[in-house]
Amino acid sequence: MSQVPATVGADAINRLIQELNKLPGIGPKSAQRLAYYLMRAPQEQAIQLAESILSIKQKIKLCSTCFNVTDADPCVICRNDQRNRTQVCVVEQPQDILAIEHTNVYHGLYHVLHGAISPTEGIGTNDVRIKELALRLQDGVVKELILATNTNLEGEQTANYLNQLLSPLGIRITRLARGLPFGTELEYADDTTLTRALEGRQVL
């Protein structure tokens, strides 16, 4: 006896559940809830979501100065004349900028490495945006480099390497204070902890 084929609707839902389940932090049950929510949502809402997803793939690029994600080059932070251009805060990922900006205590510029040095995972110094950072510092405008890499093994390795590489330039190099517990990822730090870490940064 032949198997009864699944309905088109069920296939579509199962496919959406599978795709949502691939997203970080979304387990099978969460994916299922989201899929059924979207099925019941107004068509306009589903279309807006789909268009937003397509837009970030088609329009988002990296700022040629700081390597933050942007839809215009340079990004809105780099082209803001009100920012303190003598300070550059080095972060691992673009979402770390959002965390720092949310504190409203830092008004300098940024540099996104897009990763951290991790020999065990095969990520070396040439695999992150370190060369671009070194070139950016050549004109002497930047007076302080704030190393805001994550407080885990990879983040510490990256910060130590940057300190050794760039300290001969005579730039003041600081590290976020230990208000951040070891092992904490910057994007998950609360505003108070991150503010104290920024204000209490230390010279390396």
ABEGO torsion letter per residue (X at the ends): XBBBBBBAAAAAAAAAAAAAAABBGBBAAAAAAAAAAAAABBAAAAAAAAAAAAAAAAABBBBAAAGBBBABOBBAAAABAABBAABBBBBABAAAAAAAAAAGABABBBBBAGEBBBAAAGBBAAABBAAAAAAAAAAGABABBBBABBBBAAAAAAAAAAAAAAAAAGBBBBBBBAABBBGBBAAABBAAAAAAAAAABBBX
